[in-house]
Amino acid sequence: MLRTRTLVPLGLLAVLALTACGGSGSGGGASSARLQGAGATFPAPIYLRWFQDLASKGEVKVNYQSVGSGAGIRQFEAATVDFAASDKPLSDEDAAGIQRGAVQVPMTAGAIAVAYNNPGCELKLTQQQLVEIFEGKITNYSDLGCRDQAIKVVYRSDGSGTTYNFTQSLSAFSPAWASGPGSGKSIKWPIGLGAKGNEGMAASLQQIKGALGYVESSYVRGDLQAAALQNAGGSYAKPTTKEAAEALGSIDLGPNLTGSNPNPKAGYPIVTFTWILLYKSGNGDKLKSLQQAFNYTLSDAAQANAPALGYVSLPANVLQKARAAVASIGE
């Protein structure tokens, strides 16, 4: 079954994280440090859980601001944070432009659901149908086998790694989309209403009758449902952790741990890893705390929390490489 959770409004995640990390730590060294991070809303629920766990143990205190991948990367480039989070890895060119160097660490993974608010309608979409909805060519649920109800498309208005991955898949599904709106953290959508963050998207979808948009699967709750989508192999799947894990298994992350597959042949077809961005050097007295924090999030115990929150635990081979990446950063 699709996992659900209680929605936290955009911006409140940062307040909760700061509050959760405000207690007194035990001991000195890394436990007395406070880290500042910002970025992706896609993994924010599990990051908040992990950082609360760290604080409750009296270890590293982390304030994470769920502001979107684009904003997080800009803060990382400006060196105003200790780390950033993004659902779109830095390109080789962008990574080379980071003065202190960049290490990109896969942290968790999940599915991007096509969520909609039309109770009683069970959507099973071909890849072409999904593209045509976002092109504005399919405008009513009756065209998809459900009762008459206008489709009201909602998209991310902020620079978003979720948008990047979703539009990468639309481009893989359709040459016309690839040569038209294309893909990116922010694009010119043919139709629809904008909403900020996965939290804002989910709230808009809940409020608008007939709404349809894309969110990380753990944000599907209440009246919202997730459509079954056709994969490259021709079968249909919903964004469960099992189906997402099957699709993620086809991704070769490569030597820099930044690979993707926008149209896998098995499992749910719109999936992504999500990354923490660390500085290769210049971490100074934050180094021990950074390594302690992310060694914890990459621990077997922390990764075991992922399925209950709607995410996919990293495979053992990816975990090994991710832990080595964390160990590679320096003062």
NORZIGI-V659068 format. One line per field, one symbol per residue. phi: phi as a letter, one per 20 degrees, with the letter a starting at -180 (. if undefined). burial: I if it has 24 or more other C-alpha atoms within 12 Angstrom, else O. A space follows every 50 residues. Layout:
phi->???
burial->???
This chain:
phi->.ffcbffdggnfgfffffffeeffedndmffeecddcbqgegeggffgff ffffffemdfdcddeedofffffffffeldcebccbedfffgffffefge mcdddfcbbaddeedbdbgnddecdfffffffffenedccfffdndfgaf edfccfeefbfffgfffffgfffbgffgedfmcrfbceffbodebemfff ffffffedfnfbbcbgffeebmffcdfedfefenedbeeffffffffffe eefmfemcfbbfbfecmfedcbfcdeddefbmelfegffffffefffeff fffffggfenddfffgffggfffffffefcf
burial->OIIIOOIIIIIIIIOIIIOIIIOOOOOOOIIIIIIIIIIIIIIIIIIIII IIIIIOOIIIIIIIIIIIIIIIIIIIIOIOIIIIIIIIIIOOOOIOOIOI IIIIIIIIIIIIIIIIIIOOIIIIIIIIIIIIIIIOOIIIIOOIOOOOII IIIIIIIIIIIIIIIIIIIIIIIIOOIOOOIIIIIIIIIOIIIIIIIIII IIIIIIOIOIIIIIIIIIIIIIIIIIIIIIIIOOOIIIIIIIIIIIIIII IOIOOIIIIIIIIIIIIIIIIIIIIIIIIIIOIOOIIIIIIIIIIIIIIO OIIOIIIIIIIIIIIOOIIOIIIOIIIIIIO
